Amino acid sequence: MAETTHWKGSDKYLCDPELAQAFHMARTLGMPLLIEGEPGTGKTELPIHYAKDRGLDIEVYPVGSKSNVEQFVARFDHVKYLRDSQIEILNAQREEKGLEARMTSDRNPENLGDYVVKGPAAIAYSKPNSVLLIDEIDKAPREFPNDLLYALSHRKFIMPESGEVIEVSEEDMPAIVITSNREQELPTAFKGRCIYHYIDFPDKEVMEKIVGKHHPGLDEQVVKVALDVFYHLRRLGLERSPTTREILNWLKYMSDVAPKEAVKKIEGLEGIGALIKTQTDMERVNRMIGADNNFGGPSWN
């Protein structure tokens, strides 16, 4: 039976109570958990840290604009099948000529299952106590989530050509987490097969706890000043607001600098490229720096 304890996070991942409850509900009911929210809020990190904390195998499928069910579930390797079939014909011809030398393969053309290449979904369904991450499903063609409806409803896949059925019970369903940045709306029928949770962007108090998990030895003043800058930037209405991942990277860079010097660098927005990701936003911030010598000062609080 799959692991269904109420997981509340780990020493590296801060899981808020509502998300923890949604994740527990999904695993208990044998349903996928669909997590939406802006980039950098820890959607992808949830299943990764859960699998690591519980010592479970994890399969990851990063979704793209050309994703399809064949890649996700399994595909039949027609090239290998054709090549091995030709080898069988050549071996038969050799035998007719009385030749003993034979070309061999560890596959058998009569066993079609030898040519089925399982994708992350088929592998995860074959291992009930595992984790499956479908990352950024909103990037996929619209038919992709629709094509998953049968598998999610019936908890089974049928392997191509061989007809092998991989099926799990509700109790043994792998922990499935699906993430979306809401670049496009997902089909209603698909969302209906999932437990849904939206991750709100963490406030400063929660972010301080997140930073503490990732950089526990960092000076308190360095963290305070960095978070002041970070949330000030987020309030500016930039084209692309800085995310959790980016403040963690900025602080990682500053962790090798003496605290007093780090505070000066942060207030001077040194290394701001860790937070600002478009030319327009960079130009806007630079204009504000030029107009306000105290851009990094306490007046933002």
CORQUI-V759495 format. One record per pair of residues at least 12 apart in sequence whose ideal C-beta (glycine too) atoms are under 10 Angstrom apart, sorted by the first residue. I is the first residue (numbers start at 1). J is the second residue. Records with the same first field share a line. If there is no record, write none. Layout:
# CORQUI-V759495
I->J, J
This chain:
# CORQUI-V759495
1->128, 129, 169, 171, 172, 173
2->27, 28, 30, 56, 127, 128, 129, 130, 131, 168, 169, 170, 171, 172, 173, 174, 175
3->27, 50, 51, 54, 55, 56, 128, 129, 130, 131, 174, 175
4->24, 25, 26, 27, 28, 29, 30, 129, 171, 173, 175
5->24, 27, 54
6->20, 21, 23, 24, 25, 27, 28
7->20, 23, 24, 27, 46, 49, 50, 53, 54, 175
8->20, 21, 23, 24
9->46, 49, 50, 53, 213
10->49, 50, 52, 53, 54, 213
11->49, 53, 213, 216
12->45, 48, 49, 52, 53, 210, 213, 214
13->42, 45, 46, 48, 49, 50, 52, 53, 210, 213, 214
14->42, 45, 49, 202, 206, 207, 209, 210, 211, 212, 213, 214
15->42, 45, 46, 49, 50
16->42, 197, 199, 200, 202, 206
18->197, 198, 199, 200
19->33, 35, 37, 42, 43, 46, 197, 198, 199, 200
20->46, 197
21->195, 197
22->34, 35, 194, 195, 196, 197, 198, 199
23->35, 46, 47, 50, 175, 177, 195, 197
24->195
25->195, 197
26->173, 175, 176, 177, 178, 194, 195, 196, 197
27->50, 131, 173, 174, 175, 176, 177, 195
28->170, 171, 173, 195
29->170, 171, 173, 195
30->128, 152, 155, 168, 169, 170, 171, 172, 173, 174, 175, 176
31->152, 155, 170, 173, 176, 193, 194, 195
32->132, 134, 137, 148, 152, 173, 174, 175, 176, 177, 178, 190, 193, 194, 195, 196
33->46, 47, 175, 176, 177, 178, 179, 194, 195, 196, 197
34->134, 137, 145, 176, 177, 178, 179, 180, 186, 190, 191, 193, 194, 195, 196, 197, 198
35->47, 177, 178, 179, 180, 194, 195, 196, 197, 198, 199
36->137, 138, 178, 179, 180, 181, 182, 186, 191, 196, 197, 198, 199
37->179, 180, 181, 182, 197, 198, 199, 200, 201
38->181, 182, 198, 199, 200, 201, 240, 241, 243, 244
39->136, 179, 181, 182, 183, 240, 241, 243, 244, 245, 246
40->181, 201, 241, 242, 243, 244, 245, 246, 247, 248
41->179, 181, 198, 199, 200, 201, 202, 243, 244, 245
42->179, 199, 202, 210, 243, 244, 245
43->133, 135, 136, 177, 178, 179, 180, 181, 197, 198, 199
44->60, 62, 133, 135, 136, 177, 179, 245
45->133, 179, 244, 245
46->131, 133, 175, 177, 179, 197, 199
47->59, 60, 131, 132, 133, 134, 135, 175, 176, 177, 178, 179
48->60, 131, 133, 135, 177
49->213
50->131, 133, 175, 177
51->130, 131, 132, 133, 175, 177
52->131
54->129, 131, 175
55->129
56->127, 129, 130, 131, 174, 175
57->123, 124, 127, 129, 130, 131, 132, 174
58->120, 124, 130, 131, 132, 133, 174, 175, 177
59->118, 119, 120, 121, 122, 123, 124, 125, 126, 127, 130, 131, 132, 133, 134, 174, 176
60->120, 124, 131, 132, 133, 134, 135, 177
61->73, 119, 120, 121, 124, 132, 133, 134, 135, 136, 137, 178
62->120, 133, 134, 135, 136, 139
63->134, 135, 136, 137, 138, 139, 140, 141, 144, 145, 178, 179, 180
64->135, 136, 139, 140, 141, 144
65->139, 140, 141, 144
66->139, 140, 141, 144
67->134, 136, 137, 139, 140, 141, 143, 144, 145, 147
68->140, 141, 143, 144, 147
69->119, 121, 143, 144, 146, 147, 148, 150, 151, 157
70->117, 119, 147, 160
71->117, 119, 120, 121, 144
72->119, 120, 121, 122, 132, 134, 140, 144, 147, 148, 151, 157
73->116, 118, 119, 120, 121, 122, 123, 125, 147, 148, 151, 157, 158, 159, 160, 166
74->116, 117, 118, 119, 120, 121, 122, 123, 157, 158, 159, 160, 161, 162, 164, 166
75->115, 116, 117, 118, 119, 122, 159, 160, 161
76->112, 113, 115, 116, 117, 159, 160, 161, 162
77->107, 114, 115, 116, 117, 160, 161
78->115, 160, 161
79->115
80->105, 107, 109, 114, 115, 117
81->107, 109, 112, 114, 115, 116, 161
82->109, 115
83->105, 107, 109
84->103, 104, 105, 106, 107, 108, 109, 110, 114, 115
85->109, 110
86->103, 109
87->102, 103, 104, 105, 107, 109
88->103, 105, 108, 109, 110
89->109
90->102, 103
91->103, 104, 105
111->162
112->159, 160, 161, 162, 163, 164
113->159, 161, 162, 163, 164
114->162
115->160, 161, 162
116->159, 160, 161, 162, 163, 164
117->159, 160
118->157, 159, 164, 166
119->157
120->132, 133, 134
121->134, 148, 151, 157, 166, 174, 176
122->151, 157, 159, 164, 166
123->166, 174
124->166, 168, 173, 174, 175, 176
125->151, 155, 156, 157, 166, 167, 168, 172, 173, 174, 176
126->157, 166, 167, 168, 174
127->168, 172, 174
128->168, 169, 171, 172, 173, 174, 175
129->172, 174, 175
130->174, 175, 176
131->174, 175, 176, 177
132->173, 174, 175, 176, 177, 178
133->175, 176, 177, 178, 179
134->148, 176, 177, 178, 179, 180
135->177, 178, 179, 180, 181
136->178, 179, 180, 181, 183
137->178, 179, 180, 181, 183, 184, 186, 190
138->178, 179, 180, 181, 182, 183, 184, 185, 186
139->180, 181, 183, 184
140->180, 184, 186
141->184
142->184, 185, 186, 187, 190
143->187
144->186, 187, 190
145->178, 180, 186, 187, 189, 190, 191, 193, 194
146->186, 187, 189, 190
147->190
148->178, 187, 190, 193
149->187, 189, 190, 192, 193
150->193
151->166, 167, 193
152->173, 176, 178, 189, 190, 192, 193, 194
153->189, 192, 193
154->167
155->167, 168, 169, 170, 172, 173, 174
156->168
176->194, 195
177->194, 197
178->190, 191, 193, 194, 195, 196
179->199
180->198
182->198
199->244
201->231, 234, 241, 243, 244
202->244
203->231
204->224, 227, 228, 230, 231, 301
205->227
206->244
207->223, 226, 227, 230, 231, 244, 247, 248
208->220, 223, 224, 227
210->244, 247, 248
211->223, 226, 227, 230, 244, 247, 248, 251
213->248
214->244, 247, 248, 249, 251, 252, 255
215->248, 251, 252, 254, 255
217->255
218->251, 252, 254, 255, 259, 262
219->254, 255, 257, 258, 259, 260, 262, 263
220->259
221->259, 260, 262, 263, 266
222->251, 254, 255, 257, 258, 259, 260, 261, 262, 263, 265, 266
223->247, 251, 254, 259, 262, 266
224->263, 266, 298, 301
225->254, 259, 262, 263, 264, 265, 266, 267, 296, 297, 298
226->247, 250, 251, 254, 262, 263, 265, 266, 267, 275, 296
227->247, 251, 266
228->266, 267, 296, 297, 298, 299, 300, 301
229->242, 247, 250, 266, 267, 269, 272, 275, 295, 296, 300
230->242, 243, 244, 246, 247, 250, 251, 266, 275
231->247, 300, 301
232->288, 295, 296, 299, 300, 301
233->246, 247, 269, 272, 275, 276, 281, 285, 288, 300
234->247, 275
235->300
236->281, 284, 285, 288
237->281, 284
238->275, 276, 277, 278, 280, 281, 282, 284, 285
239->276, 277, 278, 279, 280, 281, 284
240->275, 276, 277, 278, 280, 281
241->275, 276, 277, 281
242->272, 274, 275, 276, 277, 281
243->275, 277
245->274
246->273, 274, 275, 276, 277
247->274, 275
248->274
249->271, 274, 275
250->265, 266, 269, 270, 271, 272, 273, 274, 275
251->266, 274
252->274
253->265, 270, 271, 274
254->266, 270, 271, 274
257->270
263->296
264->296
265->296
266->296
267->294, 295, 296, 297, 298
268->289, 295, 296
269->285, 286, 288, 289, 295, 296
270->296
272->285, 286, 289
